Amino acid sequence: MGCASPEISVIVIAFNAEGSIARCLDSILAQSFRDFELLVLNDGSTDSTQDIIGLYKDERVRSVCQQNHGVAYTRQKGLEMARGRYSLFVDADDWIEADMLEGLHGKAVETDADMVICDILEEFGSHTDYRRQDPGTESHLAIQRKMLNELQASMWNKLIRHELYGEYGIRFMDGVNCCEDQLLLIRLLSNPLKISYVGKAYYHYDKSINGNSITNQWHSRPVKERLLLLETMEPYMQESEEHQIAFDLYAAKRIYDSTYAGKDEEAQFRLIYSRYKSRLERSSLPLKQKAICHLRYSGLGWMIRLLRKIRS
């Protein structure tokens, strides 16, 4: 059996990831840092994902196969299963460098940090882009604001002291299955966390595979889900004028995303547009995208299609 109280819990959520899950799990089990548990939660995959997970007999691995509940529910279940002092998410599409846990854990211990952030590599198949994630500040509120539009607001490049979730009553919100990690981070960072940064890219974010991944389907998410996201996030964006400006742009982007919704979501689009129209108008969203939002509200779908064909 694995250690009852490992130093780190690594949590992997998998859905129809037969093409990448082995690469992901192999990269975690190859870590130079050994004191960790690996929790693998299969959220109702219909391909051979579970068969592949079943091949791993390492004593550090604990796995759960469940009916599909969505990523937010399943991430929360992973947090509740975790026994580590720190926790880290790795998406099933991705993989990590062999010294990621060692590097992040070493920084957390050295600085007594509640959260350690690292750089990432975006993998496109034909090329790789280095994405620096230096927050440039130790202020938890400034970093909170930057998580809206500037920094990668995902759980997977952040080692977090696990007891903070219980201490501050922070959970993933069931029903928000895209940007669910961003919402959790915004809420967590409203508290006085000590944050450190490691200027090395330990995490490979694969943007070239698994079109079934929910993280790659933001435009397909229901408008009501985006509305719930904004309504839940807005109270945390009252801290400063800079927070308000950042939230204006964030809300405007969510309205623009919602213009892709089908006719059956017309009422939901009108609701999100009406509620956040003033933020849309104040925001720095490009004029063309603002025009598309206004036209969609006016029911001029043919003109939207024309505008989208016009290159900026």
C-alpha positions as CSV (number, residue, x, y, z in Angstrom):
1,M,0.0,0.0,0.0
2,G,1.1,3.6,-0.6
3,C,2.0,6.0,2.1
4,A,-1.0,7.0,4.2
5,S,0.3,10.6,4.5
6,P,2.3,11.4,1.4
7,E,4.0,14.8,1.0
8,I,2.2,15.5,-2.3
9,S,-1.1,14.3,-3.9
10,V,-1.0,14.4,-7.7
11,I,-4.6,14.4,-9.1
12,V,-5.4,13.3,-12.7
13,I,-8.9,13.7,-14.1
14,A,-9.4,11.6,-17.3
15,F,-12.2,11.6,-19.9
16,N,-11.7,9.7,-23.2
17,A,-7.9,10.1,-22.9
18,E,-6.8,6.8,-24.4
19,G,-4.3,8.5,-26.6
20,S,-2.5,10.4,-23.9
21,I,-3.2,8.9,-20.4
22,A,-0.2,6.6,-20.5
23,R,2.2,9.4,-21.3
24,C,0.7,11.5,-18.5
25,L,0.9,8.7,-15.9
26,D,4.4,7.6,-16.9
27,S,5.7,11.2,-16.5
28,I,4.3,11.4,-13.0
29,L,5.6,8.0,-11.9
30,A,9.1,8.9,-13.2
31,Q,9.4,11.8,-10.8
32,S,12.8,12.2,-9.0
33,F,10.7,13.2,-5.9
34,R,9.2,10.0,-4.6
35,D,7.0,10.9,-1.6
36,F,3.7,11.3,-3.5
37,E,0.4,9.5,-4.2
38,L,-1.2,9.5,-7.7
39,L,-5.0,9.7,-7.8
40,V,-6.5,8.9,-11.1
41,L,-10.2,9.6,-11.6
42,N,-11.8,8.3,-14.8
43,D,-15.0,10.4,-15.3
44,G,-17.1,8.1,-17.4
45,S,-14.8,7.5,-20.4
46,T,-16.3,5.5,-23.2
47,D,-13.0,4.5,-24.8
48,S,-10.1,2.3,-23.5
49,T,-9.0,4.9,-20.9
50,Q,-9.9,2.6,-18.0
51,D,-8.2,-0.4,-19.4
52,I,-5.0,1.6,-19.7
53,I,-5.3,2.9,-16.1
54,G,-5.8,-0.6,-14.9
55,L,-2.3,-1.6,-16.2
56,Y,-0.6,0.5,-13.5
57,K,0.1,-1.5,-10.4
58,D,2.4,0.9,-8.7
59,E,1.5,1.1,-5.0
60,R,1.3,4.9,-5.1
61,V,-1.6,4.8,-7.6
62,R,-5.2,5.0,-6.4
63,S,-7.8,5.0,-9.1
64,V,-11.6,5.6,-9.3
65,C,-13.9,4.8,-12.3
66,Q,-17.2,6.6,-12.1
67,Q,-20.1,7.6,-14.3
68,N,-19.7,10.9,-16.0
69,H,-20.3,13.8,-13.6
70,G,-18.3,16.6,-15.2
71,V,-14.9,18.0,-14.5
72,A,-15.8,20.3,-11.5
73,Y,-17.5,17.5,-9.6
74,T,-14.6,15.1,-10.3
75,R,-11.9,17.6,-9.4
76,Q,-13.6,18.2,-6.1
77,K,-13.7,14.4,-5.5
78,G,-10.0,14.3,-6.2
79,L,-9.4,17.0,-3.6
80,E,-11.5,15.1,-1.0
81,M,-9.5,11.9,-1.7
82,A,-6.1,13.6,-1.4
83,R,-4.0,12.9,1.7
84,G,-0.9,14.9,0.9
85,R,0.5,18.0,2.5
86,Y,0.4,19.6,-0.9
87,S,-1.7,18.8,-4.0
88,L,-1.2,19.3,-7.7
89,F,-3.4,18.6,-10.7
90,V,-2.1,17.2,-14.0
91,D,-4.5,17.0,-17.0
92,A,-4.7,13.6,-18.7
93,D,-3.8,15.2,-22.0
94,D,-0.5,16.6,-20.7
95,W,2.8,15.5,-19.1
96,I,5.4,16.9,-16.7
97,E,9.1,17.1,-16.4
98,A,10.8,14.4,-14.2
99,D,11.9,17.1,-11.7
100,M,8.6,19.0,-11.4
101,L,7.6,17.7,-8.0
102,E,11.1,18.1,-6.6
103,G,11.4,21.7,-7.9
104,L,8.1,22.9,-6.8
105,H,8.2,21.2,-3.4
106,G,11.8,22.5,-2.8
107,K,10.6,26.0,-3.4
108,A,7.5,25.6,-1.2
109,V,9.7,24.3,1.7
110,E,12.4,26.9,1.2
111,T,10.0,29.9,1.2
112,D,7.2,28.4,3.3
113,A,4.8,29.1,0.4
114,D,1.1,28.3,0.3
115,M,1.3,28.2,-3.5
116,V,4.2,27.7,-6.0
117,I,3.7,28.7,-9.6
118,C,6.0,27.6,-12.5
119,D,6.2,28.3,-16.2
120,I,4.6,26.1,-18.9
121,L,5.3,24.8,-22.4
122,E,2.5,24.8,-24.8
123,E,2.8,21.9,-27.2
124,F,1.3,22.2,-30.7
125,G,2.7,19.1,-32.3
126,S,4.8,21.0,-34.8
127,H,6.2,23.5,-32.4
128,T,6.5,24.4,-28.7
129,D,5.8,27.8,-27.1
130,Y,7.4,28.8,-23.8
131,R,4.9,30.6,-21.5
132,R,6.4,32.6,-18.7
133,Q,4.1,32.7,-15.6
134,D,6.0,35.1,-13.3
135,P,3.4,37.0,-11.4
136,G,5.9,39.9,-10.8
137,T,4.5,40.4,-7.3
138,E,4.0,38.7,-4.0
139,S,0.7,40.3,-3.4
140,H,-2.0,37.7,-3.4
141,L,-4.6,40.3,-4.5
142,A,-2.5,41.5,-7.4
143,I,-2.0,37.9,-8.5
144,Q,-5.7,37.2,-8.1
145,R,-6.4,40.0,-10.5
146,K,-3.8,38.8,-13.0
147,M,-5.5,35.3,-13.0
148,L,-8.3,36.9,-15.0
149,N,-6.5,37.9,-18.2
150,E,-2.8,37.7,-17.8
151,L,-1.6,34.5,-16.1
152,Q,-2.6,30.9,-16.9
153,A,-5.4,30.4,-14.4
154,S,-5.1,26.6,-14.3
155,M,-4.5,24.2,-11.4
156,W,-1.8,22.3,-13.2
157,N,1.2,24.6,-12.9
158,K,0.6,25.3,-9.2
159,L,1.6,23.3,-6.1
160,I,-0.8,24.2,-3.3
161,R,-0.8,23.6,0.4
162,H,-3.7,21.2,0.6
163,E,-5.1,22.3,4.0
164,L,-6.0,25.7,2.6
165,Y,-9.1,24.3,0.9
166,G,-10.6,23.3,4.2
167,E,-9.3,26.3,6.1
168,Y,-11.0,28.7,3.8
169,G,-13.9,26.6,2.7
170,I,-13.0,26.6,-1.0
171,R,-14.5,24.0,-3.3
172,F,-15.0,23.5,-7.0
173,M,-18.4,24.7,-8.0
174,D,-20.6,21.9,-9.4
175,G,-22.2,23.1,-12.6
176,V,-19.3,25.2,-13.8
177,N,-17.3,22.8,-16.0
178,C,-15.1,25.2,-17.9
179,C,-12.9,27.8,-16.2
180,E,-13.7,25.9,-13.0
181,D,-10.1,26.0,-12.0
182,Q,-9.9,29.7,-12.6
183,L,-12.9,30.3,-10.5
184,L,-11.5,28.3,-7.6
185,L,-8.1,30.1,-7.8
186,I,-9.8,33.5,-7.8
187,R,-11.7,32.5,-4.6
188,L,-8.6,31.0,-3.0
189,L,-6.5,34.1,-3.7
190,S,-8.9,36.4,-1.9
191,N,-7.2,35.0,1.2
192,P,-3.7,36.0,2.4
193,L,-1.7,33.3,0.7
194,K,2.1,33.4,0.5
195,I,3.0,32.7,-3.2
196,S,6.4,31.8,-4.7
197,Y,7.5,31.4,-8.3
198,V,9.9,29.1,-10.0
199,G,11.2,30.3,-13.4
200,K,11.3,26.9,-15.1
201,A,8.8,25.3,-17.4
202,Y,8.0,21.9,-15.8
203,Y,4.6,21.4,-17.4
204,H,3.8,20.4,-20.9
205,Y,0.3,21.7,-21.9
206,D,-0.7,19.7,-25.1
207,K,-3.0,21.8,-27.2
208,S,-2.8,19.5,-30.2
209,I,-4.8,16.4,-29.1
210,N,-8.0,15.1,-27.5
211,G,-10.7,17.2,-29.1
212,N,-13.1,15.5,-26.6
213,S,-11.4,17.3,-23.7
214,I,-13.8,19.6,-22.0
215,T,-11.0,22.1,-21.6
216,N,-10.8,22.4,-25.4
217,Q,-14.6,23.1,-25.8
218,W,-15.2,26.5,-24.2
219,H,-17.3,27.7,-27.1
220,S,-19.6,24.7,-26.7
221,R,-20.3,25.3,-23.0
222,P,-23.9,26.5,-22.2
223,V,-24.3,30.3,-21.9
224,K,-26.0,29.7,-18.5
225,E,-22.7,28.2,-17.3
226,R,-20.8,31.3,-18.3
227,L,-23.4,33.4,-16.5
228,L,-23.0,31.4,-13.3
229,L,-19.2,31.8,-13.6
230,L,-19.5,35.6,-13.8
231,E,-22.0,35.9,-11.1
232,T,-19.9,33.8,-8.7
233,M,-16.6,35.6,-9.6
234,E,-17.9,39.2,-9.6
235,P,-18.0,39.6,-5.8
236,Y,-14.2,38.8,-5.6
237,M,-13.4,41.6,-8.1
238,Q,-14.4,44.5,-6.0
239,E,-11.0,45.0,-4.3
240,S,-9.6,47.8,-6.4
241,E,-10.1,49.8,-9.6
242,E,-7.6,47.5,-11.3
243,H,-9.8,44.5,-10.3
244,Q,-12.8,46.2,-11.8
245,I,-11.0,47.0,-15.1
246,A,-9.7,43.4,-15.3
247,F,-13.2,42.0,-14.7
248,D,-14.7,44.4,-17.3
249,L,-12.5,42.7,-19.9
250,Y,-13.1,39.2,-18.6
251,A,-16.9,39.7,-18.7
252,A,-16.7,41.2,-22.2
253,K,-14.8,38.1,-23.4
254,R,-17.4,35.8,-21.9
255,I,-20.2,37.8,-23.6
256,Y,-18.3,37.5,-26.9
257,D,-17.8,33.7,-26.4
258,S,-21.6,33.5,-25.9
259,T,-22.2,34.9,-29.4
260,Y,-21.3,31.4,-30.7
261,A,-24.3,29.9,-28.9
262,G,-27.2,28.4,-30.8
263,K,-30.6,29.8,-31.3
264,D,-32.0,27.7,-28.4
265,E,-29.8,29.8,-26.1
266,E,-31.1,33.1,-27.3
267,A,-32.8,34.0,-24.0
268,Q,-29.6,33.1,-22.0
269,F,-27.5,35.2,-24.3
270,R,-29.8,38.2,-23.9
271,L,-29.6,37.7,-20.1
272,I,-25.8,37.7,-20.0
273,Y,-25.6,40.6,-22.4
274,S,-28.1,42.7,-20.5
275,R,-26.5,42.0,-17.2
276,Y,-22.9,42.8,-18.2
277,K,-23.5,45.2,-21.1
278,S,-22.0,48.2,-19.2
279,R,-18.8,46.1,-18.5
280,L,-18.7,45.2,-22.2
281,E,-18.8,48.9,-23.2
282,R,-16.2,49.9,-20.7
283,S,-13.8,47.1,-21.6
284,S,-10.8,47.1,-23.8
285,L,-12.3,44.3,-26.0
286,P,-11.6,45.0,-29.7
287,L,-14.3,47.2,-31.3
288,K,-15.1,44.4,-33.9
289,Q,-15.8,41.9,-31.2
290,K,-18.0,44.5,-29.3
291,A,-19.9,45.0,-32.5
292,I,-20.5,41.3,-32.9
293,C,-21.9,41.2,-29.3
294,H,-24.3,44.1,-30.1
295,L,-25.4,42.6,-33.4
296,R,-26.1,39.2,-31.8
297,Y,-28.3,40.9,-29.2
298,S,-30.1,42.6,-32.1
299,G,-30.7,39.3,-33.8
300,L,-28.5,40.1,-36.9
301,G,-26.8,36.8,-37.1
302,W,-26.0,37.1,-40.9
303,M,-24.0,40.2,-40.2
304,I,-22.1,38.4,-37.4
305,R,-21.1,35.7,-39.8
306,L,-19.9,38.4,-42.2
307,L,-17.9,40.2,-39.6
308,R,-16.2,37.0,-38.5
309,K,-14.9,36.4,-42.0
310,I,-13.3,39.8,-42.0
311,R,-9.8,39.6,-40.7
312,S,-8.7,42.0,-38.0
